[in-house]
Amino acid sequence: MANVTVNITGGSDKENVTAATLGNQRWGANGSAQFGQALAVNGGGATLTIYKTTAPAQLTKPVEVPAGGSLTLNVLVNQNDMTVSQVVA
């Protein structure tokens, strides 16, 4: 398992993001943690889903989670797409 942190760092739809999920963990609304806090996620391939109040309501991107250590996902959220930069430690 890796300690994963999700940060919403910018983009034209940054203010419309309500939550994010990766594996079986959720950040933001109805989540186990707020953005910027770490949650334990199983290693391997997973899908990062960003939920927002504007259409489309969800954006997804595949993410490779390391088997251990920590992973920070810095996400730029625009109306129709997102850019994810990963920092592994």
C-alpha positions as semicolon CSV with decimal commas, in nm:
position;residue;x (nm);y (nm);z (nm)
1;M;0,000;0,000;0,000
2;A;0,107;0,355;-0,065
3;N;0,011;0,673;0,114
4;V;-0,156;0,877;-0,159
5;T;-0,227;1,250;-0,144
6;V;-0,451;1,422;-0,401
7;N;-0,413;1,798;-0,453
8;I;-0,627;2,008;-0,688
9;T;-0,364;2,259;-0,795
10;G;-0,533;2,461;-1,070
11;G;-0,722;2,466;-1,395
12;S;-1,031;2,648;-1,518
13;D;-1,266;2,414;-1,324
14;K;-1,063;2,393;-1,002
15;E;-1,334;2,567;-0,797
16;N;-1,600;2,321;-0,922
17;V;-1,427;2,005;-0,795
18;T;-1,619;1,833;-0,514
19;A;-1,437;1,502;-0,469
20;A;-1,184;1,255;-0,606
21;T;-1,158;0,876;-0,586
22;L;-0,864;0,645;-0,641
23;G;-0,902;0,274;-0,576
24;N;-1,129;0,237;-0,275
25;Q;-1,046;0,579;-0,125
26;R;-1,224;0,913;-0,156
27;W;-1,109;1,271;-0,092
28;G;-1,338;1,575;-0,058
29;A;-1,718;1,555;-0,021
30;N;-1,825;1,235;0,159
31;G;-1,462;1,122;0,165
32;S;-1,233;0,983;0,430
33;A;-0,995;1,278;0,389
34;Q;-0,978;1,629;0,254
35;F;-0,764;1,720;-0,044
36;G;-0,401;1,745;0,067
37;Q;-0,431;1,461;0,319
38;A;-0,289;1,112;0,266
39;L;-0,491;0,790;0,244
40;A;-0,363;0,433;0,203
41;V;-0,428;0,291;-0,147
42;N;-0,340;-0,057;-0,275
43;G;-0,053;-0,067;-0,522
44;G;-0,113;-0,133;-0,891
45;G;-0,321;0,019;-1,166
46;A;-0,613;0,235;-1,056
47;T;-0,842;0,498;-1,200
48;L;-0,841;0,851;-1,062
49;T;-1,190;0,999;-1,090
50;I;-1,251;1,369;-1,034
51;Y;-1,610;1,474;-0,954
52;K;-1,725;1,829;-1,028
53;T;-2,038;2,041;-1,044
54;T;-2,005;2,129;-1,414
55;A;-2,053;1,909;-1,722
56;P;-1,905;1,661;-1,764
57;A;-1,959;1,571;-1,398
58;Q;-1,669;1,322;-1,394
59;L;-1,321;1,306;-1,543
60;T;-1,103;0,994;-1,526
61;K;-0,738;0,910;-1,580
62;P;-0,539;0,588;-1,516
63;V;-0,277;0,605;-1,241
64;E;-0,010;0,354;-1,139
65;V;0,011;0,338;-0,759
66;P;0,344;0,213;-0,616
67;A;0,343;-0,091;-0,385
68;G;0,475;0,119;-0,095
69;G;0,600;0,463;0,000
70;S;0,404;0,770;-0,092
71;L;0,249;0,918;-0,402
72;T;0,129;1,275;-0,450
73;L;-0,107;1,352;-0,737
74;N;-0,120;1,719;-0,837
75;V;-0,425;1,767;-1,058
76;L;-0,512;2,054;-1,294
77;V;-0,886;2,035;-1,368
78;N;-1,034;2,199;-1,677
79;Q;-1,389;2,165;-1,806
80;N;-1,330;1,866;-2,034
81;D;-0,995;1,728;-1,922
82;M;-0,740;1,705;-1,644
83;T;-0,365;1,686;-1,619
84;V;-0,208;1,476;-1,344
85;S;0,153;1,508;-1,233
86;Q;0,282;1,237;-1,003
87;V;0,546;1,271;-0,733
88;V;0,667;0,937;-0,591
89;A;0,867;0,927;-0,270
